Amino acid sequence: MTLTLTPPSSEQTWTRVCAVHDILPGTGVCALVQGEQVAVFRVAGRVFALGNRDPFTGANVLARGLTGSKGDTLKVASPLLKHAFDLETGLSLDDPAVMVPTYAVRVEGGDVWIGSRG
């Protein structure tokens, strides 16, 4: 199953999800943003947000995945079947026809804000 990303609209809605220090380095948490589960990761001094649903299994588990890198690409591996996804683009590193949605992220005043999908 392939998910198509829509570019963010100019009138994006932002939702505060947590303080950045609430996410341990190298891990993820799950947040509910406008009714959608979003996996939020703190890796290599940056914050990323992806859809929490693993497209290979249909389970909402990516926030519990293992983070790491493949070359210069920061990734998360699903805890179920270990399929890996690029944290920046959401593209599957195992099957380039598959991806998870990504969300705009900003850290402001120590808080993590997630932008709505377009």
N, CA, C and O atoms as a GROMACS GRO file, in nm:
protein
  472
    1MET      N    1   0.084  -0.117   0.000
    1MET     CA    2   0.000   0.000   0.000
    1MET      C    3   0.089   0.124   0.000
    1MET      O    4   0.183   0.131   0.079
    2THR      N    5   0.062   0.219  -0.085
    2THR     CA    6   0.142   0.340  -0.095
    2THR      C    7   0.059   0.459  -0.048
    2THR      O    8  -0.055   0.476  -0.089
    3LEU      N    9   0.119   0.541   0.038
    3LEU     CA   10   0.053   0.663   0.082
    3LEU      C   11   0.112   0.780   0.006
    3LEU      O   12   0.234   0.789  -0.010
    4THR      N   13   0.027   0.869  -0.041
    4THR     CA   14   0.073   0.986  -0.114
    4THR      C   15   0.077   1.105  -0.021
    4THR      O   16  -0.020   1.131   0.051
    5LEU      N   17   0.187   1.175  -0.021
    5LEU     CA   18   0.200   1.294   0.063
    5LEU      C   19   0.148   1.416  -0.010
    5LEU      O   20   0.172   1.434  -0.130
    6THR      N   21   0.076   1.499   0.062
    6THR     CA   22   0.030   1.625   0.009
    6THR      C   23   0.114   1.736   0.071
    6THR      O   24   0.131   1.737   0.192
    7PRO      N   25   0.166   1.829  -0.009
    7PRO     CA   26   0.245   1.937   0.050
    7PRO      C   27   0.163   2.015   0.152
    7PRO      O   28   0.042   2.030   0.133
    8PRO      N   29   0.227   2.065   0.260
    8PRO     CA   30   0.153   2.140   0.360
    8PRO      C   31   0.090   2.265   0.300
    8PRO      O   32   0.149   2.332   0.215
    9SER      N   33  -0.030   2.295   0.347
    9SER     CA   34  -0.096   2.417   0.300
    9SER      C   35  -0.032   2.538   0.366
    9SER      O   36   0.038   2.527   0.466
   10SER      N   37  -0.058   2.654   0.308
   10SER     CA   38  -0.001   2.777   0.363
   10SER      C   39  -0.064   2.812   0.497
   10SER      O   40  -0.007   2.887   0.576
   11GLU      N   41  -0.184   2.759   0.522
   11GLU     CA   42  -0.252   2.786   0.648
   11GLU      C   43  -0.246   2.664   0.738
   11GLU      O   44  -0.349   2.610   0.778
   12GLN      N   45  -0.127   2.620   0.769
   12GLN     CA   46  -0.106   2.501   0.849
   12GLN      C   47  -0.145   2.528   0.994
   12GLN      O   48  -0.120   2.636   1.047
   13THR      N   49  -0.206   2.428   1.057
   13THR     CA   50  -0.241   2.435   1.197
   13THR      C   51  -0.132   2.364   1.277
   13THR      O   52  -0.089   2.255   1.240
   14TRP      N   53  -0.088   2.425   1.385
   14TRP     CA   54   0.018   2.368   1.467
   14TRP      C   55  -0.039   2.321   1.600
   14TRP      O   56  -0.124   2.387   1.660
   15THR      N   57   0.009   2.204   1.646
   15THR     CA   58  -0.036   2.146   1.773
   15THR      C   59   0.086   2.119   1.860
   15THR      O   60   0.180   2.053   1.818
   16ARG      N   61   0.082   2.171   1.984
   16ARG     CA   62   0.190   2.141   2.079
   16ARG      C   63   0.168   1.999   2.129
   16ARG      O   64   0.059   1.964   2.173
   17VAL      N   65   0.274   1.916   2.121
   17VAL     CA   66   0.259   1.776   2.162
   17VAL      C   67   0.331   1.742   2.292
   17VAL      O   68   0.284   1.658   2.368
   18CYS      N   69   0.444   1.807   2.319
   18CYS     CA   70   0.517   1.778   2.442
   18CYS      C   71   0.637   1.872   2.451
   18CYS      O   72   0.663   1.950   2.359
   19ALA      N   73   0.707   1.865   2.562
   19ALA     CA   74   0.835   1.935   2.573
   19ALA      C   75   0.941   1.847   2.507
   19ALA      O   76   0.933   1.724   2.513
   20VAL      N   77   1.039   1.909   2.444
   20VAL     CA   78   1.141   1.831   2.374
   20VAL      C   79   1.215   1.738   2.470
   20VAL      O   80   1.254   1.628   2.430
   21HIS      N   81   1.234   1.780   2.595
   21HIS     CA   82   1.305   1.693   2.691
   21HIS      C   83   1.219   1.575   2.738
   21HIS      O   84   1.270   1.487   2.808
   22ASP      N   85   1.091   1.571   2.701
   22ASP     CA   86   1.007   1.456   2.732
   22ASP      C   87   1.038   1.336   2.640
   22ASP      O   88   0.999   1.224   2.669
   23ILE      N   89   1.108   1.362   2.530
   23ILE     CA   90   1.146   1.255   2.437
   23ILE      C   91   1.293   1.224   2.461
   23ILE      O   92   1.379   1.308   2.437
   24LEU      N   93   1.322   1.105   2.507
   24LEU     CA   94   1.462   1.068   2.531
   24LEU      C   95   1.536   1.062   2.398
   24LEU      O   96   1.479   1.017   2.298
   25PRO      N   97   1.661   1.107   2.394
   25PRO     CA   98   1.738   1.101   2.269
   25PRO      C   99   1.741   0.958   2.213
   25PRO      O  100   1.764   0.862   2.286
   26GLY      N  101   1.717   0.947   2.082
   26GLY     CA  102   1.720   0.818   2.016
   26GLY      C  103   1.590   0.739   2.025
   26GLY      O  104   1.585   0.623   1.986
   27THR      N  105   1.485   0.803   2.078
   27THR     CA  106   1.358   0.732   2.094
   27THR      C  107   1.243   0.812   2.033
   27THR      O  108   1.261   0.923   1.984
   28GLY      N  109   1.125   0.751   2.038
   28GLY     CA  110   1.005   0.816   1.987
   28GLY      C  111   0.892   0.809   2.087
   28GLY      O  112   0.895   0.729   2.180
   29VAL      N  113   0.793   0.895   2.066
   29VAL     CA  114   0.670   0.894   2.144
   29VAL      C  115   0.554   0.906   2.044
   29VAL      O  116   0.574   0.947   1.930
   30CYS      N  117   0.437   0.870   2.088
   30CYS     CA  118   0.320   0.884   2.002
   30CYS      C  119   0.235   1.000   2.052
   30CYS      O  120   0.217   1.017   2.173
   31ALA      N  121   0.184   1.080   1.959
   31ALA     CA  122   0.098   1.193   1.992
   31ALA      C  123  -0.026   1.187   1.904
   31ALA      O  124  -0.020   1.139   1.790
   32LEU      N  125  -0.137   1.235   1.956
   32LEU     CA  126  -0.259   1.245   1.877
   32LEU      C  127  -0.269   1.388   1.826
   32LEU      O  128  -0.284   1.482   1.905
   33VAL      N  129  -0.262   1.404   1.694
   33VAL     CA  130  -0.266   1.536   1.631
   33VAL      C  131  -0.385   1.538   1.537
   33VAL      O  132  -0.387   1.469   1.435
   34GLN      N  133  -0.484   1.618   1.571
   34GLN     CA  134  -0.606   1.630   1.491
   34GLN      C  135  -0.664   1.493   1.454
   34GLN      O  136  -0.702   1.468   1.340
   35GLY      N  137  -0.670   1.405   1.554
   35GLY     CA  138  -0.729   1.274   1.536
   35GLY      C  139  -0.640   1.170   1.471
   35GLY      O  140  -0.684   1.057   1.449
   36GLU      N  141  -0.515   1.205   1.440
   36GLU     CA  142  -0.423   1.110   1.376
   36GLU      C  143  -0.308   1.078   1.470
   36GLU      O  144  -0.255   1.167   1.538
   37GLN      N  145  -0.269   0.950   1.475
   37GLN     CA  146  -0.153   0.910   1.555
   37GLN      C  147  -0.026   0.950   1.481
   37GLN      O  148  -0.007   0.916   1.364
   38VAL      N  149   0.062   1.023   1.551
   38VAL     CA  150   0.187   1.070   1.493
   38VAL      C  151   0.302   1.022   1.581
   38VAL      O  152   0.301   1.041   1.702
   39ALA      N  153   0.400   0.959   1.518
   39ALA     CA  154   0.522   0.915   1.588
   39ALA      C  155   0.622   1.030   1.583
   39ALA      O  156   0.659   1.076   1.475
   40VAL      N  157   0.667   1.075   1.700
   40VAL     CA  158   0.759   1.188   1.710
   40VAL      C  159   0.891   1.137   1.765
   40VAL      O  160   0.895   1.075   1.872
   41PHE      N  161   1.000   1.163   1.692
   41PHE     CA  162   1.132   1.109   1.728
   41PHE      C  163   1.231   1.222   1.755
   41PHE      O  164   1.226   1.329   1.693
   42ARG      N  165   1.321   1.196   1.849
   42ARG     CA  166   1.433   1.286   1.878
   42ARG      C  167   1.560   1.207   1.849
   42ARG      O  168   1.602   1.121   1.926
   43VAL      N  169   1.622   1.240   1.734
   43VAL     CA  170   1.738   1.164   1.688
   43VAL      C  171   1.844   1.262   1.638
   43VAL      O  172   1.814   1.354   1.562
   44ALA      N  173   1.967   1.241   1.681
   44ALA     CA  174   2.082   1.320   1.635
   44ALA      C  175   2.058   1.470   1.652
   44ALA      O  176   2.094   1.550   1.566
   45GLY      N  177   1.997   1.507   1.764
   45GLY     CA  178   1.976   1.648   1.795
   45GLY      C  179   1.862   1.713   1.716
   45GLY      O  180   1.845   1.834   1.722
   46ARG      N  181   1.785   1.633   1.644
   46ARG     CA  182   1.673   1.684   1.564
   46ARG      C  183   1.544   1.614   1.605
   46ARG      O  184   1.547   1.510   1.670
   47VAL      N  185   1.430   1.672   1.565
   47VAL     CA  186   1.300   1.613   1.594
   47VAL      C  187   1.230   1.586   1.460
   47VAL      O  188   1.231   1.671   1.371
   48PHE      N  189   1.170   1.468   1.448
   48PHE     CA  190   1.102   1.425   1.326
   48PHE      C  191   0.962   1.377   1.363
   48PHE      O  192   0.939   1.334   1.476
   49ALA      N  193   0.869   1.383   1.268
   49ALA     CA  194   0.734   1.333   1.292
   49ALA      C  195   0.685   1.257   1.169
   49ALA      O  196   0.688   1.308   1.057
   50LEU      N  197   0.639   1.135   1.193
   50LEU     CA  198   0.587   1.046   1.088
   50LEU      C  199   0.452   0.991   1.133
   50LEU      O  200   0.421   0.993   1.252
   51GLY      N  201   0.375   0.944   1.040
   51GLY     CA  202   0.255   0.870   1.078
   51GLY      C  203   0.296   0.750   1.160
   51GLY      O  204   0.399   0.689   1.132
   52ASN      N  205   0.217   0.714   1.259
   52ASN     CA  206   0.252   0.604   1.349
   52ASN      C  207   0.217   0.466   1.291
   52ASN      O  208   0.261   0.365   1.345
   53ARG      N  209   0.139   0.462   1.185
   53ARG     CA  210   0.092   0.335   1.129
   53ARG      C  211   0.197   0.272   1.038
   53ARG      O  212   0.242   0.334   0.941
   54ASP      N  213   0.234   0.149   1.069
   54ASP     CA  214   0.326   0.072   0.986
   54ASP      C  215   0.247   0.022   0.864
   54ASP      O  216   0.155  -0.059   0.880
   55PRO      N  217   0.280   0.069   0.744
   55PRO     CA  218   0.202   0.030   0.627
   55PRO      C  219   0.215  -0.118   0.590
   55PRO      O  220   0.133  -0.170   0.513
   56PHE      N  221   0.315  -0.187   0.641
   56PHE     CA  222   0.333  -0.328   0.609
   56PHE      C  223   0.244  -0.418   0.695
   56PHE      O  224   0.204  -0.526   0.651
   57THR      N  225   0.213  -0.374   0.818
   57THR     CA  226   0.132  -0.457   0.908
   57THR      C  227  -0.003  -0.394   0.940
   57THR      O  228  -0.096  -0.464   0.981
   58GLY      N  229  -0.015  -0.263   0.923
   58GLY     CA  230  -0.137  -0.192   0.960
   58GLY      C  231  -0.144  -0.158   1.108
   58GLY      O  232  -0.243  -0.100   1.152
   59ALA      N  233  -0.042  -0.191   1.184
   59ALA     CA  234  -0.040  -0.164   1.327
   59ALA      C  235   0.019  -0.026   1.355
   59ALA      O  236   0.111   0.019   1.286
   60ASN      N  237  -0.034   0.041   1.455
   60ASN     CA  238   0.016   0.173   1.496
   60ASN      C  239   0.129   0.155   1.597
   60ASN      O  240   0.107   0.158   1.718
   61VAL      N  241   0.251   0.134   1.545
   61VAL     CA  242   0.364   0.097   1.631
   61VAL      C  243   0.495   0.171   1.602
   61VAL      O  244   0.592   0.150   1.674
   62LEU      N  245   0.500   0.255   1.501
   62LEU     CA  246   0.630   0.312   1.462
   62LEU      C  247   0.695   0.393   1.573
   62LEU      O  248   0.818   0.400   1.579
   63ALA      N  249   0.618   0.455   1.662
   63ALA     CA  250   0.676   0.532   1.772
   63ALA      C  251   0.761   0.445   1.863
   63ALA      O  252   0.848   0.495   1.934
   64ARG      N  253   0.735   0.315   1.862
   64ARG     CA  254   0.812   0.221   1.945
   64ARG      C  255   0.928   0.158   1.869
   64ARG      O  256   0.994   0.068   1.920
   65GLY      N  257   0.953   0.206   1.747
   65GLY     CA  258   1.058   0.149   1.664
   65GLY      C  259   1.197   0.185   1.712
   65GLY      O  260   1.216   0.273   1.796
   66LEU      N  261   1.294   0.115   1.656
   66LEU     CA  262   1.435   0.138   1.686
   66LEU      C  263   1.491   0.240   1.588
   66LEU      O  264   1.473   0.225   1.467
   67THR      N  265   1.559   0.341   1.638
   67THR     CA  266   1.617   0.444   1.552
   67THR      C  267   1.763   0.413   1.526
   67THR      O  268   1.829   0.343   1.603
   68GLY      N  269   1.813   0.467   1.417
   68GLY     CA  270   1.952   0.448   1.381
   68GLY      C  271   1.980   0.518   1.250
   68GLY      O  272   1.912   0.616   1.216
   69SER      N  273   2.078   0.469   1.178
   69SER     CA  274   2.111   0.530   1.049
   69SER      C  275   2.153   0.422   0.951
   69SER      O  276   2.199   0.314   0.988
   70LYS      N  277   2.135   0.456   0.824
   70LYS     CA  278   2.184   0.373   0.715
   70LYS      C  279   2.259   0.470   0.626
   70LYS      O  280   2.199   0.546   0.550
   71GLY      N  281   2.391   0.467   0.634
   71GLY     CA  282   2.472   0.569   0.567
   71GLY      C  283   2.443   0.703   0.631
   71GLY      O  284   2.454   0.718   0.753
   72ASP      N  285   2.405   0.802   0.551
   72ASP     CA  286   2.372   0.935   0.602
   72ASP      C  287   2.223   0.950   0.633
   72ASP      O  288   2.180   1.058   0.673
   73THR      N  289   2.145   0.846   0.614
   73THR     CA  290   2.000   0.852   0.633
   73THR      C  291   1.962   0.810   0.774
   73THR      O  292   1.994   0.699   0.817
   74LEU      N  293   1.894   0.900   0.847
   74LEU     CA  294   1.841   0.864   0.978
   74LEU      C  295   1.713   0.786   0.957
   74LEU      O  296   1.632   0.820   0.871
   75LYS      N  297   1.695   0.679   1.036
   75LYS     CA  298   1.583   0.589   1.011
   75LYS      C  299   1.519   0.541   1.141
   75LYS      O  300   1.575   0.553   1.250
   76VAL      N  301   1.398   0.487   1.123
   76VAL     CA  302   1.332   0.412   1.230
   76VAL      C  303   1.291   0.278   1.170
   76VAL      O  304   1.243   0.271   1.057
   77ALA      N  305   1.312   0.172   1.248
   77ALA     CA  306   1.272   0.038   1.205
   77ALA      C  307   1.150  -0.004   1.287
   77ALA      O  308   1.150   0.005   1.410
   78SER      N  309   1.047  -0.048   1.218
   78SER     CA  310   0.925  -0.092   1.285
   78SER      C  311   0.958  -0.204   1.383
   78SER      O  312   1.038  -0.292   1.352
   79PRO      N  313   0.897  -0.202   1.502
   79PRO     CA  314   0.927  -0.307   1.599
   79PRO      C  315   0.868  -0.443   1.561
   79PRO      O  316   0.903  -0.544   1.623
   80LEU      N  317   0.780  -0.447   1.462
   80LEU     CA  318   0.719  -0.576   1.426
   80LEU      C  319   0.801  -0.654   1.324
   80LEU      O  320   0.857  -0.758   1.357
   81LEU      N  321   0.808  -0.605   1.202
   81LEU     CA  322   0.879  -0.678   1.097
   81LEU      C  323   1.012  -0.613   1.060
   81LEU      O  324   1.080  -0.658   0.968
   82LYS      N  325   1.048  -0.509   1.131
   82LYS     CA  326   1.178  -0.440   1.115
   82LYS      C  327   1.194  -0.365   0.983
   82LYS      O  328   1.307  -0.335   0.944
   83HIS      N  329   1.085  -0.334   0.913
   83HIS     CA  330   1.096  -0.249   0.794
   83HIS      C  331   1.142  -0.111   0.838
   83HIS      O  332   1.093  -0.058   0.938
   84ALA      N  333   1.236  -0.052   0.764
   84ALA     CA  334   1.295   0.076   0.802
   84ALA      C  335   1.236   0.189   0.717
   84ALA      O  336   1.204   0.170   0.600
   85PHE      N  337   1.223   0.307   0.779
   85PHE     CA  338   1.169   0.426   0.713
   85PHE      C  339   1.261   0.544   0.738
   85PHE      O  340   1.311   0.564   0.849
   86ASP      N  341   1.284   0.623   0.633
   86ASP     CA  342   1.363   0.745   0.641
   86ASP      C  343   1.287   0.844   0.729
   86ASP      O  344   1.171   0.874   0.701
   87LEU      N  345   1.352   0.896   0.833
   87LEU     CA  346   1.285   0.988   0.925
   87LEU      C  347   1.252   1.122   0.859
   87LEU      O  348   1.158   1.190   0.902
   88GLU      N  349   1.326   1.161   0.757
   88GLU     CA  350   1.299   1.290   0.692
   88GLU      C  351   1.188   1.282   0.588
   88GLU      O  352   1.105   1.372   0.579
   89THR      N  353   1.186   1.175   0.510
   89THR     CA  354   1.093   1.167   0.398
   89THR      C  355   0.978   1.069   0.419
   89THR      O  356   0.877   1.078   0.349
   90GLY      N  357   0.992   0.976   0.513
   90GLY     CA  358   0.892   0.873   0.534
   90GLY      C  359   0.903   0.757   0.437
   90GLY      O  360   0.826   0.661   0.446
   91LEU      N  361   0.997   0.764   0.344
   91LEU     CA  362   1.015   0.660   0.242
   91LEU      C  363   1.067   0.531   0.305
   91LEU      O  364   1.157   0.533   0.389
   92SER      N  365   1.009   0.418   0.263
   92SER     CA  366   1.056   0.289   0.310
   92SER      C  367   1.195   0.263   0.251
   92SER      O  368   1.216   0.283   0.132
   93LEU      N  369   1.287   0.219   0.334
   93LEU     CA  370   1.421   0.185   0.287
   93LEU      C  371   1.425   0.041   0.235
   93LEU      O  372   1.526  -0.002   0.180
   94ASP      N  373   1.314  -0.032   0.254
   94ASP     CA  374   1.305  -0.171   0.208
   94ASP      C  375   1.225  -0.185   0.079
   94ASP      O  376   1.250  -0.276   0.000
   95ASP      N  377   1.130  -0.094   0.058
   95ASP     CA  378   1.045  -0.099  -0.061
   95ASP      C  379   1.013   0.045  -0.100
   95ASP      O  380   0.924   0.106  -0.041
   96PRO      N  381   1.084   0.102  -0.198
   96PRO     CA  382   1.067   0.243  -0.233
   96PRO      C  383   0.928   0.280  -0.284
   96PRO      O  384   0.900   0.398  -0.305
   97ALA      N  385   0.841   0.182  -0.304
   97ALA     CA  386   0.703   0.212  -0.344
   97ALA      C  387   0.614   0.240  -0.223
   97ALA      O  388   0.497   0.274  -0.240
   98VAL      N  389   0.669   0.227  -0.103
   98VAL     CA  390   0.592   0.243   0.020
   98VAL      C  391   0.649   0.358   0.102
   98VAL      O  392   0.770   0.376   0.110
   99MET      N  393   0.560   0.436   0.162
   99MET     CA  394   0.605   0.542   0.251
   99MET      C  395   0.500   0.568   0.358
   99MET      O  396   0.384   0.529   0.344
  100VAL      N  397   0.542   0.636   0.464
  100VAL     CA  398   0.450   0.682   0.567
  100VAL      C  399   0.445   0.834   0.558
  100VAL      O  400   0.542   0.897   0.516
  101PRO      N  401   0.333   0.894   0.599
  101PRO     CA  402   0.325   1.039   0.591
  101PRO      C  403   0.422   1.107   0.688
  101PRO      O  404   0.451   1.054   0.795
  102THR      N  405   0.470   1.223   0.650
  102THR     CA  406   0.555   1.303   0.737
  102THR      C  407   0.480   1.430   0.776
  102THR      O  408   0.386   1.471   0.708
  103TYR      N  409   0.522   1.489   0.884
  103TYR     CA  410   0.460   1.610   0.936
  103TYR      C  411   0.568   1.716   0.959
  103TYR      O  412   0.682   1.684   0.993
  104ALA      N  413   0.531   1.839   0.939
  104ALA     CA  414   0.622   1.950   0.972
  104ALA      C  415   0.639   1.953   1.124
  104ALA      O  416   0.544   1.929   1.199
  105VAL      N  417   0.761   1.983   1.168
  105VAL     CA  418   0.792   1.988   1.311
  105VAL      C  419   0.869   2.117   1.338
  105VAL      O  420   0.952   2.160   1.259
  106ARG      N  421   0.839   2.176   1.451
  106ARG     CA  422   0.921   2.288   1.498
  106ARG      C  423   0.936   2.276   1.649
  106ARG      O  424   0.847   2.228   1.719
  107VAL      N  425   1.051   2.320   1.697
  107VAL     CA  426   1.076   2.325   1.841
  107VAL      C  427   1.087   2.472   1.877
  107VAL      O  428   1.172   2.544   1.826
  108GLU      N  429   0.999   2.514   1.966
  108GLU     CA  430   0.992   2.654   2.005
  108GLU      C  431   0.983   2.663   2.156
  108GLU      O  432   0.892   2.605   2.216
  109GLY      N  433   1.075   2.736   2.219
  109GLY     CA  434   1.072   2.752   2.363
  109GLY      C  435   1.077   2.619   2.439
  109GLY      O  436   1.022   2.607   2.548
  110GLY      N  437   1.143   2.520   2.380
  110GLY     CA  438   1.155   2.389   2.443
  110GLY      C  439   1.036   2.297   2.418
  110GLY      O  440   1.035   2.183   2.466
  111ASP      N  441   0.936   2.344   2.343
  111ASP     CA  442   0.818   2.263   2.314
  111ASP      C  443   0.822   2.213   2.169
  111ASP      O  444   0.872   2.281   2.080
  112VAL      N  445   0.769   2.092   2.148
  112VAL     CA  446   0.760   2.033   2.016
  112VAL      C  447   0.621   2.062   1.960
  112VAL      O  448   0.520   2.034   2.024
  113TRP      N  449   0.617   2.119   1.839
  113TRP     CA  450   0.492   2.152   1.770
  113TRP      C  451   0.488   2.072   1.640
  113TRP      O  452   0.587   2.066   1.568
  114ILE      N  453   0.373   2.013   1.610
  114ILE     CA  454   0.354   1.935   1.488
  114ILE      C  455   0.253   2.008   1.401
  114ILE      O  456   0.147   2.049   1.448
  115GLY      N  457   0.288   2.023   1.274
  115GLY     CA  458   0.198   2.086   1.179
  115GLY      C  459   0.102   1.986   1.118
  115GLY      O  460   0.135   1.869   1.103
  116SER      N  461  -0.015   2.034   1.083
  116SER     CA  462  -0.114   1.948   1.019
  116SER      C  463  -0.067   1.907   0.881
  116SER      O  464   0.010   1.979   0.817
  117ARG      N  465  -0.114   1.792   0.836
  117ARG     CA  466  -0.085   1.753   0.699
  117ARG      C  467  -0.171   1.839   0.609
  117ARG      O  468  -0.279   1.882   0.649
  118GLY      N  469  -0.124   1.864   0.486
  118GLY     CA  470  -0.198   1.950   0.392
  118GLY      C  471  -0.326   1.890   0.345
  118GLY      O  472  -0.397   1.951   0.266
   0.00000   0.00000   0.00000
